[in-house]
Amino acid sequence: MATGARLFKNGAYLQSSTTLFVFFASWGIWWSFFSTWLDKSLGLSGGQIGMIYSVNSITSIVVLLFYGMAQDRLVLRRHLVITASVVMACLAPFAIFLYEPLLKNAFVLGLIVGSIYLPFGYTSAVGLLEAFSERLSRTYGFAYGSARGWGSLGYAVAALFTGFIFTIDPHINFYLGSALGVLNLLIQIFWKTDKVPLAPGHSDHPKAPTLREIVSVLKLKHLWVIIAFVIASWTFYNLYDNQMFPNFYRGLFPNEDIGLHTYGILNSAQVFLEGFCMMLVPLLMRKVGVRNILLMGVTVMCLRILGSAVFTDPVIVSIVKMFHAIEVPLFVLGIFRYLTLHFPSALSATLYMVGFEIAAQLGSALFSTPFGFIRDALGYQPTFLVIAGIVACAGVWAFFALKKDDQDVQGDAFVRDSDRSGVTGVMKTMQQ
């Protein structure tokens, strides 16, 4: 109770939590049914939907790299967060009056235009906001997982209504996304954190890394291990969860509208639970360690996909979907802490963008289109079985490839609850 009271007195925590809540609500109100909108409303094929995800991922990589490098230079200044909020606020005019007509009548042009807009407002902006919030958490002394949990809650609140709204008119979803984008913009402009007390040993004007230091992360050999791990696990999980599962799930019901309504409610319940788990995982991490949290995450990920490949009963598949609420906090918080543990924390935004977000988008760019065609040829469940096998192999490889928590500590050292002797690990200089 005392810890919770301290959190709610921390203005930076409140601002960060509110930002993530509003952003994920703005994203969830339409993104959770994006593939369904492309399929059901616009009539696109699995191959075309795969092309959209692939091209969006390619441009997202460029924007993520820009966001990460620029935010590390800006440190705690909000210029990029404000820019992303402006783009979010323009969602409805873009989606309704430009994107939809182009995808229907000039698919290639719509593909290109969408791949420019979506990263700046959503698919790359999510990495920007998460990295910015994580830096705020270290600067002002609050647990990032607690703030990120409010993001999951925002997505859950949006998902609770989005399925019902979608069956009335998908355009309403986009209008609500725009309204929340405007709210997010106002939060960034008017809610300041300048007078919040700093965490011990931190400054609100830390030294910004040089461009050479930022670019040098690509020379870190172990970063490429993380990139390969993310591509082989998180990429394929998102390919399954975003591109295929919503349409697979609604097909389990005799009436599509019932499937959409049920999916919306289920998605909301799942993300509510995800928000709760976001706040619990930091506590679990202190018990079992960072590496073990990541291994647990990839295990749950594999079980979720495998469950969808084996079962067709809507009740069982719904239960299996709830694994998502456990997997996302384990993997996302685990990868963030792994990067700030084994790499220089001053480069956290760039490392997170390159090691996680860009890696995931690169994998999506490579595999979304071919797996879209594979789904067209084989069907959903055989495709899920292939994806589950790939993720399982990634988990086995990670068991041997990921560093232990006390090995090669170059960032913020990690302390387990069971460690009575002090800080785990030895700080080392940055190795190129």
C-alpha positions in Angstrom: 0.0 0.0 0.0 2.8 2.4 0.9 4.6 1.7 -2.4 1.3 2.4 -4.3 0.8 5.6 -2.4 4.3 6.8 -3.3 3.7 5.9 -7.0 0.6 8.1 -7.2 2.5 11.0 -5.6 5.1 10.7 -8.4 4.1 13.2 -11.1 6.3 11.6 -13.7 4.7 8.2 -13.1 1.2 9.7 -13.4 2.1 11.5 -16.6 3.8 8.4 -18.1 0.9 6.1 -17.1 -1.7 8.5 -18.6 0.2 8.8 -21.8 0.5 5.1 -22.2 -3.1 4.5 -21.3 -4.4 7.1 -23.9 -1.9 5.9 -26.6 -2.8 2.2 -26.3 -6.5 3.1 -26.2 -6.1 5.1 -29.4 -4.3 2.2 -31.0 -6.5 -0.6 -29.6 -9.8 1.0 -30.7 -8.9 0.1 -34.3 -5.7 -2.0 -34.5 -7.2 -5.0 -32.8 -9.6 -5.3 -35.8 -7.2 -4.0 -38.4 -6.8 -7.4 -40.2 -10.5 -8.0 -39.9 -11.2 -4.6 -41.5 -8.9 -5.3 -44.4 -10.5 -8.7 -44.9 -14.2 -8.2 -44.1 -14.8 -4.6 -44.9 -12.3 -4.1 -47.8 -12.4 -7.7 -49.2 -8.6 -8.1 -49.4 -7.0 -11.6 -49.8 -4.6 -13.1 -47.3 -1.7 -12.4 -49.7 -2.7 -8.7 -49.9 -3.0 -8.4 -46.2 0.4 -10.0 -45.8 1.8 -7.4 -48.2 0.4 -4.6 -46.2 2.0 -5.9 -43.0 5.3 -6.5 -44.8 5.6 -3.1 -46.4 4.4 -1.4 -43.2 7.2 -3.3 -41.4 9.8 -2.1 -43.8 9.0 1.5 -43.4 8.5 1.0 -39.6 12.2 0.0 -39.4 13.3 3.3 -40.9 11.1 5.3 -38.6 12.0 3.3 -35.6 15.7 3.8 -36.3 15.1 7.6 -36.6 12.9 7.7 -33.5 15.5 5.7 -31.4 18.5 7.7 -32.5 16.8 11.0 -32.2 15.2 10.3 -28.8 18.6 9.3 -27.3 19.9 12.7 -28.5 16.8 14.5 -27.1 17.0 12.5 -23.8 13.8 13.7 -21.9 12.6 16.3 -24.4 9.2 15.5 -25.9 9.5 16.8 -29.5 9.1 13.3 -31.0 6.3 12.3 -28.7 4.4 15.4 -29.6 5.0 14.7 -33.3 3.6 11.1 -33.0 0.5 12.5 -31.1 -0.2 14.9 -34.0 -0.1 12.0 -36.4 -2.4 10.0 -34.1 -4.9 12.9 -34.1 -5.2 12.7 -37.9 -6.2 9.0 -37.9 -9.8 9.3 -39.0 -9.3 11.7 -41.9 -6.4 9.6 -43.1 -8.1 6.2 -42.8 -11.6 7.1 -44.0 -10.9 9.6 -46.8 -7.5 8.5 -48.1 -6.4 5.0 -47.0 -9.6 3.1 -47.5 -10.4 4.4 -51.0 -6.8 3.8 -52.2 -6.7 0.2 -50.9 -10.0 -0.5 -52.7 -9.2 1.3 -56.0 -5.4 1.7 -56.2 -4.0 -1.0 -53.9 -0.3 -0.4 -54.5 -0.7 3.4 -53.9 -2.7 2.7 -50.8 0.0 0.3 -49.7 2.7 2.9 -50.0 0.7 5.8 -48.4 -0.3 3.6 -45.4 3.2 2.5 -44.9 4.3 6.1 -44.5 1.5 7.2 -42.1 1.1 4.2 -39.8 4.7 4.0 -38.4 4.9 7.7 -37.4 1.6 7.5 -35.5 1.4 3.9 -34.2 3.6 1.0 -35.3 6.9 2.8 -34.6 5.5 5.3 -32.1 4.7 2.5 -29.7 8.5 1.8 -29.4 9.1 5.5 -29.0 6.6 5.9 -26.2 7.7 2.8 -24.4 11.4 3.7 -24.6 10.6 7.3 -23.4 8.5 6.0 -20.5 11.3 3.5 -19.5 13.8 6.4 -19.4 11.4 8.5 -17.3 11.1 5.5 -14.9 14.9 5.4 -14.3 15.2 9.2 -14.0 12.3 9.8 -11.6 12.4 6.5 -9.7 9.3 4.4 -10.5 8.8 0.9 -11.9 8.4 0.9 -15.7 6.2 -2.2 -15.6 3.7 -0.3 -13.4 3.4 2.5 -15.9 3.3 0.1 -18.9 0.5 -1.8 -17.2 -1.7 1.2 -17.6 -1.0 1.0 -21.3 -2.4 -2.5 -21.4 -5.4 -1.3 -19.4 -6.0 1.4 -22.0 -5.9 -1.1 -24.8 -8.3 -3.4 -22.8 -10.9 -0.6 -22.3 -10.8 0.2 -26.0 -11.0 -3.5 -27.0 -14.1 -3.9 -24.7 -16.1 -1.7 -27.1 -14.3 -2.0 -30.4 -16.0 -5.3 -31.5 -19.5 -3.9 -31.0 -18.6 -0.5 -32.6 -16.9 -2.3 -35.6 -20.1 -4.2 -36.5 -22.0 -0.9 -36.5 -19.5 1.1 -38.6 -15.7 0.7 -38.6 -15.3 4.4 -39.3 -16.5 5.1 -35.7 -13.4 3.2 -34.5 -11.2 5.5 -36.5 -12.9 8.7 -35.2 -12.5 7.5 -31.6 -8.8 6.8 -32.3 -8.4 10.4 -33.6 -10.1 11.9 -30.5 -7.8 10.0 -28.2 -4.9 11.2 -30.3 -5.9 14.8 -29.7 -6.1 14.0 -26.0 -2.6 12.5 -26.0 -1.3 15.6 -27.8 -2.8 17.9 -25.1 -1.2 15.7 -22.4 2.3 16.1 -23.9 1.9 19.8 -24.4 0.4 20.9 -21.0 1.5 18.2 -18.4 5.0 19.0 -17.3 7.3 16.9 -15.0 10.0 19.5 -14.5 9.4 19.7 -10.7 9.3 16.0 -10.0 12.1 14.9 -7.6 14.8 12.9 -9.3 15.8 9.3 -8.5 19.2 9.1 -6.6 22.1 9.4 -9.0 20.0 10.7 -12.0 19.8 14.0 -13.7 16.9 15.5 -15.7 19.6 16.8 -18.1 21.9 13.8 -18.5 24.7 13.8 -21.1 23.3 12.9 -24.5 25.2 10.1 -26.3 27.1 11.2 -29.4 26.0 10.0 -32.9 29.1 7.8 -33.0 28.1 6.1 -29.8 24.6 5.5 -31.1 25.8 4.0 -34.3 28.3 1.9 -32.5 25.5 -0.3 -31.0 25.5 -2.1 -34.3 29.0 -3.3 -33.6 27.9 -5.1 -30.4 28.0 -8.8 -31.3 25.5 -9.9 -28.6 23.0 -7.4 -29.9 22.7 -9.5 -33.1 22.0 -12.5 -30.9 19.0 -10.6 -29.4 17.9 -9.5 -32.9 17.9 -13.1 -34.1 16.1 -14.3 -31.1 13.4 -11.6 -31.4 12.9 -12.3 -35.1 12.5 -16.0 -34.6 10.1 -15.6 -31.6 8.3 -12.3 -31.2 8.0 -11.7 -35.0 6.3 -15.0 -35.6 4.1 -14.6 -32.6 2.9 -11.2 -33.8 2.4 -12.6 -37.3 0.2 -15.2 -35.8 -1.6 -13.0 -33.3 -2.2 -9.8 -35.4 -2.3 -11.0 -39.0 -4.1 -14.3 -38.7 -5.7 -15.1 -35.3 -8.6 -12.5 -35.4 -10.0 -13.9 -38.7 -9.4 -17.5 -37.6 -11.2 -16.9 -34.3 -14.3 -15.3 -35.8 -14.5 -18.2 -38.3 -15.0 -20.6 -35.3 -18.6 -19.1 -34.8 -21.6 -19.8 -37.0 -22.3 -16.0 -37.3 -19.5 -13.6 -38.0 -21.0 -10.8 -36.0 -21.2 -13.0 -32.9 -17.5 -13.9 -33.5 -16.6 -10.2 -33.7 -18.5 -9.3 -30.5 -17.0 -12.3 -28.6 -13.5 -11.5 -29.8 -13.8 -7.9 -28.7 -15.0 -8.9 -25.2 -12.3 -11.7 -25.0 -9.6 -9.3 -26.2 -10.6 -6.8 -23.6 -10.5 -9.4 -20.8 -7.2 -10.6 -21.9 -5.6 -7.1 -22.0 -7.1 -6.3 -18.6 -5.3 -9.4 -17.3 -2.2 -8.3 -19.2 -2.2 -5.0 -17.4 -2.3 -6.8 -14.1 0.5 -9.1 -15.1 2.6 -6.1 -16.2 2.6 -5.0 -12.6 3.4 -8.5 -11.2 6.2 -9.4 -13.6 8.7 -7.0 -12.1 8.1 -8.7 -8.7 8.5 -12.2 -10.3 11.6 -11.0 -12.1 13.3 -10.1 -8.8 12.7 -13.7 -7.8 13.7 -15.6 -10.9 15.9 -13.2 -12.8 15.8 -11.5 -16.2 17.0 -14.4 -18.4 14.5 -16.8 -16.9 11.7 -14.3 -17.4 12.5 -14.2 -21.1 12.7 -18.0 -21.4 9.3 -18.3 -19.6 7.9 -15.7 -22.1 8.9 -17.7 -25.2 7.6 -20.9 -23.6 4.1 -19.4 -23.0 4.3 -17.9 -26.5 4.8 -21.3 -28.1 2.0 -22.9 -26.0 -0.4 -20.2 -27.1 0.3 -20.8 -30.8 0.3 -24.5 -30.5 -3.1 -24.4 -28.7 -4.6 -22.6 -31.7 -3.1 -25.1 -34.1 -4.6 -28.1 -32.2 -8.1 -26.9 -30.9 -11.1 -25.6 -32.8 -13.6 -25.4 -29.9 -14.3 -21.7 -29.3 -14.2 -22.0 -25.5 -10.8 -23.8 -25.5 -9.3 -21.4 -28.1 -10.6 -18.5 -25.9 -8.8 -20.0 -22.9 -5.7 -20.4 -24.9 -5.9 -16.8 -26.1 -5.6 -15.7 -22.4 -2.0 -16.9 -22.5 -1.3 -13.7 -24.3 -1.9 -11.8 -21.1 1.0 -13.7 -19.5 3.3 -13.9 -22.4 3.5 -10.1 -23.4 4.5 -8.9 -19.9 7.1 -11.6 -19.6 8.7 -11.0 -23.0 8.4 -7.2 -23.3 9.6 -6.3 -19.7 12.2 -9.1 -19.9 13.7 -7.8 -23.2 13.8 -4.2 -21.9 15.5 -5.2 -18.7 17.9 -7.6 -20.5 19.0 -4.7 -22.8 19.5 -2.2 -19.9 21.4 -4.9 -18.0 23.9 -6.1 -20.6 24.2 -3.0 -22.7 24.9 0.7 -21.9 21.8 2.2 -20.4 22.4 5.7 -21.9 21.6 4.1 -25.3 18.4 2.5 -24.1 16.1 4.0 -26.7 18.3 3.1 -29.6 19.0 -0.4 -28.2 15.3 -1.0 -27.6 14.4 0.2 -31.1 17.1 -1.8 -32.8 17.2 -4.9 -30.6 13.4 -5.3 -30.2 11.2 -3.1 -32.3 13.2 -3.0 -35.5 14.1 -6.6 -35.2 10.4 -7.5 -34.9 9.5 -5.2 -37.9 12.3 -6.7 -40.0 11.0 -10.2 -39.4 7.5 -9.1 -40.2 8.8 -7.5 -43.5 10.4 -10.8 -44.4 7.7 -13.2 -43.4 4.3 -11.6 -43.4 3.7 -11.9 -47.2 5.0 -15.5 -47.6 3.1 -16.7 -44.6 0.0 -14.9 -45.9 0.2 -17.0 -49.0 1.0 -20.1 -46.9 -2.2 -19.4 -45.0 -4.1 -19.1 -48.3 -2.7 -22.4 -49.4 -2.8 -24.5 -46.2 -5.3 -22.9 -44.0 -4.9 -21.4 -40.5 -4.1 -24.4 -38.3 -1.4 -26.0 -40.4 0.2 -22.5 -40.6 0.0 -22.1 -36.8 1.7 -25.5 -36.4 4.6 -24.3 -38.5 4.9 -21.0 -36.6 4.8 -22.9 -33.2 7.7 -25.1 -34.4 9.8 -22.0 -35.3 9.1 -20.4 -31.9 10.0 -23.6 -30.1 13.3 -23.8 -31.9 14.0 -20.1 -31.0 13.3 -20.9 -27.3 15.8 -23.8 -27.3 18.4 -21.7 -29.0 17.9 -18.9 -26.5 18.5 -21.2 -23.6 22.1 -21.5 -24.7 22.6 -18.1 -26.3 21.2 -15.6 -23.7 23.6 -14.3 -21.0 23.1 -15.0 -17.4 22.2 -12.0 -15.2 25.6 -11.7 -13.6 27.5 -12.1 -16.9 28.9 -9.1 -18.8 26.9 -6.4 -17.0 27.5 -3.2 -18.9 24.3 -1.3 -17.9 22.2 -1.0 -14.8 23.0 -4.1 -12.6 20.2 -6.4 -11.6 19.6 -7.4 -7.9 17.4 -10.4 -7.0 15.5 -10.5 -3.8 17.6 -13.5 -2.8 20.9 -11.7 -3.3 22.0 -10.7 0.2 25.6 -9.8 -0.8 24.8 -6.7 -2.9 24.5 -5.9 -6.6 24.6 -8.8 -9.0 27.3 -8.6 -11.6 30.3 -6.4 -12.2 30.1 -3.2 -14.2 32.2 -3.4 -17.3 33.3 -1.0 -20.0 31.4 -0.9 -23.3 32.8 -3.6 -25.6 32.7 -2.9 -29.3 
